[in-house]
Amino acid sequence: MSEKYFKKSKDKFKVGYSSKVFKYDFRKHNLEDLQERFVECDSKGKEIKKTTKKVETKKTETKKVEKEVDNGDKD
């Protein structure tokens, strides 16, 4: 398992914010709880941006189906 680091979020902790970074230890910490309360970062404290997959919407899928049906009716 790769090493994970966490720090307090500036948005959530405007008062009492510190840039202290700590390393996740599965014997001491609950990962789900940490992810709710803290921001994942690298060992130097730089925040790791979460990547999201772009999901194709249902509307574009139905448009493709409608075009296929329309093309079939013209023959």
C-alpha positions in Angstrom: 0.0 0.0 0.0 1.3 3.4 -0.9 1.9 6.0 1.9 -0.8 8.5 2.4 -0.4 11.9 4.0 -3.1 14.3 5.4 -3.4 17.9 6.6 -6.3 20.1 7.8 -8.2 21.9 5.1 -8.0 25.7 5.0 -11.7 25.8 4.1 -13.0 23.7 7.0 -10.6 25.0 9.6 -10.2 28.8 9.3 -9.6 29.0 13.1 -7.0 26.7 14.4 -5.6 25.8 10.9 -2.0 24.6 10.8 0.0 23.3 7.9 1.1 20.3 9.9 1.2 17.1 7.8 0.9 13.7 9.2 1.3 10.2 7.7 -1.6 7.8 7.7 -1.0 4.6 9.8 -3.6 1.9 9.4 -3.0 0.7 13.0 -3.8 4.2 14.4 -6.2 5.9 12.0 -9.5 5.1 10.3 -9.0 6.1 6.6 -12.7 6.9 5.9 -12.8 9.3 8.9 -9.5 11.0 7.9 -10.8 11.5 4.3 -13.9 13.2 5.7 -12.1 15.6 8.0 -8.8 16.2 6.3 -7.3 16.8 2.9 -5.0 14.2 1.3 -1.6 15.7 0.4 1.9 14.6 -0.4 4.7 14.4 2.1 5.6 18.1 1.6 2.0 19.3 2.2 0.9 20.0 -1.4 -2.7 19.1 -1.8 -3.5 16.2 -4.1 -6.3 17.0 -6.5 -9.0 14.4 -7.0 -9.5 13.3 -10.6 -13.0 12.7 -11.7 -14.1 10.7 -14.7 -16.3 12.5 -17.1 -19.5 10.5 -17.4 -21.6 10.7 -20.6 -25.0 11.9 -19.8 -28.1 10.0 -20.6 -29.4 12.7 -22.9 -26.6 12.3 -25.4 -27.1 8.5 -25.3 -30.8 8.9 -26.1 -30.0 11.3 -29.0 -27.6 8.7 -30.5 -30.4 6.1 -30.3 -32.9 8.5 -31.8 -30.6 9.2 -34.8 -30.1 5.5 -35.4 -33.9 4.9 -35.4 -34.4 7.9 -37.7 -31.8 6.6 -40.1 -33.6 3.2 -40.2 -37.0 4.7 -41.0 -35.7 6.6 -44.1 -34.7 3.4 -45.9 
